[in-house]
């Protein structure tokens, strides 16, 4: 189940609250201008389904999102516990970064944790199948898929370049508890 945990950066990064209540999650995300929604994600994806198969299974939702948001490109990240590049991918996404584009993810399988940061707080939002998250451009964040990742997420972008990160160089992600799937 989706869970949000808040960490106070001024009090040794201790958790200050945690909730699974959808309304409370949305309220906590307001200062970050992050959109959070629960959508239907019921397509059964075969174990080896690649990007084309995942996009075909959710074509109606993808087309609607692309039209409404003016998105120009879409891709799928699908990682399983035996993926040969899982450790390198985890390290890459664990570094705090921003984008010059909104980051939209629709989780269609499994779970992973998005971390959002402002001056005072880090929010850890464990997203699961059916969660849609839209993180505004220039928002400091990182993503943790856990040591044994299992998730598939459809990502939409307003530029044709897709996922392009600007890493902040800050080691904040090393100081907040990691996601242990």
C-alpha positions as CSV (number, residue, x, y, z in Angstrom):
1,X,0.0,0.0,0.0
2,X,1.2,3.5,-0.8
3,X,2.9,5.1,2.2
4,X,4.4,8.6,2.8
5,X,7.0,9.2,5.5
6,X,8.3,12.7,6.3
7,X,11.8,13.4,7.6
8,X,12.7,16.7,9.3
9,X,16.1,17.9,7.9
10,X,16.6,20.2,10.9
11,X,16.1,17.3,13.5
12,X,18.7,14.8,12.4
13,X,16.5,13.5,9.6
14,X,14.2,11.7,12.0
15,X,10.8,10.6,10.7
16,X,8.2,13.1,11.9
17,X,5.1,11.4,10.4
18,X,3.9,8.5,8.3
19,X,0.6,7.8,6.6
20,X,-1.2,5.6,4.2
21,X,-4.2,7.8,3.9
22,X,-4.6,9.1,0.4
23,X,-6.0,12.5,1.4
24,X,-3.1,13.1,3.9
25,X,-0.6,12.0,1.2
26,X,-2.0,14.6,-1.2
27,X,-2.0,17.3,1.5
28,X,1.7,16.6,2.4
29,X,2.6,16.8,-1.3
30,X,1.0,20.2,-1.8
31,X,4.1,22.3,-0.8
32,X,6.1,20.4,-3.4
33,X,3.4,20.9,-6.1
34,X,3.4,17.2,-6.7
35,X,0.4,15.5,-8.2
36,X,-0.6,12.1,-6.8
37,X,-3.4,10.0,-8.1
38,X,-4.6,6.4,-7.9
39,X,-5.4,4.8,-11.3
40,X,-6.5,1.4,-12.4
41,X,-3.5,-0.8,-13.3
42,X,-5.0,-4.2,-13.9
43,X,-3.2,-5.5,-17.0
44,X,-1.4,-8.8,-16.4
45,X,2.1,-8.3,-17.7
46,X,3.9,-11.5,-18.7
47,X,7.3,-11.9,-17.1
48,X,9.4,-11.0,-20.2
49,X,7.1,-8.2,-21.4
50,X,9.1,-5.3,-22.7
51,X,8.4,-1.7,-23.3
52,X,6.1,-2.2,-26.4
53,X,4.0,-4.8,-24.6
54,X,3.6,-2.6,-21.5
55,X,2.7,0.4,-23.6
56,X,0.2,-1.6,-25.6
57,X,-1.5,-2.9,-22.4
58,X,-2.0,0.7,-21.2
59,X,-2.3,2.4,-24.6
60,X,-5.6,4.2,-23.8
61,X,-4.2,5.7,-20.6
62,X,-0.9,6.7,-22.2
63,X,-2.6,8.3,-25.2
64,X,-5.0,10.3,-22.9
65,X,-2.1,11.4,-20.7
66,X,0.0,12.4,-23.6
67,X,-2.8,14.5,-25.1
68,X,-3.8,16.2,-21.8
69,X,-0.3,17.0,-20.7
70,X,1.3,17.8,-24.1
71,X,3.9,15.0,-23.6
72,X,6.1,14.2,-26.6
73,X,7.8,11.0,-25.4
74,X,7.1,8.0,-23.3
75,X,9.1,5.0,-22.1
76,X,8.9,2.2,-19.7
77,X,11.3,1.2,-16.9
78,X,10.8,-2.4,-15.8
79,X,13.2,-4.0,-13.4
80,X,13.1,-7.4,-11.7
81,X,15.3,-8.8,-8.9
82,X,17.5,-10.7,-11.4
83,X,18.0,-7.8,-13.8
84,X,21.7,-7.8,-14.6
85,X,22.0,-4.0,-14.3
86,X,19.9,-3.6,-11.2
87,X,22.7,-2.4,-8.8
88,X,24.1,0.1,-11.3
89,X,20.6,1.4,-12.0
90,X,19.8,1.7,-8.3
91,X,23.0,3.8,-7.7
92,X,22.2,6.1,-10.7
93,X,18.6,6.9,-9.5
94,X,19.7,7.2,-5.8
95,X,21.6,10.4,-6.5
96,X,19.7,13.5,-5.9
97,X,18.8,15.3,-9.2
98,X,16.4,17.6,-10.9
99,X,15.0,17.7,-14.5
100,X,14.2,20.5,-16.9
101,X,10.9,18.6,-17.5
102,X,8.2,17.3,-15.3
103,X,8.7,13.7,-14.3
104,X,5.5,11.7,-14.6
105,X,5.4,8.1,-13.6
106,X,2.5,5.6,-13.6
107,X,3.4,2.5,-11.7
108,X,1.8,-0.5,-13.4
109,X,3.6,-3.2,-11.5
110,X,5.5,-3.6,-8.2
111,X,6.7,-0.7,-6.0
112,X,9.5,1.8,-5.5
113,X,10.2,4.9,-3.4
114,X,10.3,8.5,-4.6
115,X,12.1,11.0,-2.3
116,X,11.2,14.7,-2.6
117,X,13.3,17.4,-0.9
118,X,12.8,21.0,-0.1
119,X,14.8,23.1,2.4
120,X,13.2,21.6,5.6
121,X,11.8,18.2,4.6
122,X,12.4,15.0,2.7
123,X,9.2,13.1,1.8
124,X,9.6,9.4,1.1
125,X,6.6,8.2,-1.0
126,X,6.5,4.5,-1.6
127,X,4.6,4.2,-4.9
128,X,2.9,1.0,-5.9
129,X,0.9,-0.4,-8.8
130,X,-1.8,2.1,-9.7
131,X,0.0,5.2,-8.4
132,X,0.5,8.1,-10.7
133,X,3.0,10.7,-9.6
134,X,3.9,14.0,-11.4
135,X,7.0,15.7,-10.0
136,X,7.4,19.3,-11.3
137,X,10.6,20.3,-13.2
138,X,13.4,21.5,-11.0
139,X,12.2,19.6,-7.9
140,X,15.1,18.0,-6.0
141,X,14.4,14.3,-5.8
142,X,15.7,10.7,-6.1
143,X,14.3,7.3,-6.6
144,X,15.1,4.0,-4.8
145,X,14.0,0.7,-6.3
146,X,15.4,-1.2,-3.4
147,X,18.0,-4.0,-3.2
148,X,15.6,-6.6,-4.9
149,X,13.7,-4.3,-7.3
150,X,10.4,-5.3,-8.8
151,X,8.5,-2.5,-10.6
152,X,7.3,-1.3,-14.0
153,X,6.6,2.4,-14.5
154,X,5.4,4.3,-17.6
155,X,7.3,7.6,-17.8
156,X,6.1,10.6,-19.8
157,X,8.1,13.6,-20.9
158,X,7.3,17.0,-22.5
159,X,10.5,16.8,-24.5
160,X,11.5,14.2,-27.1
161,X,14.8,13.6,-25.2
162,X,13.1,11.6,-22.4
163,X,14.8,11.1,-19.0
164,X,17.6,13.7,-18.6
165,X,18.8,14.4,-15.1
166,X,20.9,17.2,-13.6
167,X,22.6,15.8,-10.6
168,X,22.9,18.2,-7.7
169,X,26.1,16.6,-6.2
170,X,24.5,16.7,-2.7
171,X,24.8,13.4,-0.7
172,X,21.4,13.9,1.0
173,X,20.2,10.5,-0.4
174,X,23.0,8.8,1.6
175,X,21.6,10.2,4.9
176,X,18.0,9.2,4.7
177,X,16.8,5.6,5.2
178,X,16.7,3.6,2.0
179,X,13.8,1.7,0.6
180,X,14.0,-1.9,1.5
181,X,11.4,-3.6,-0.8
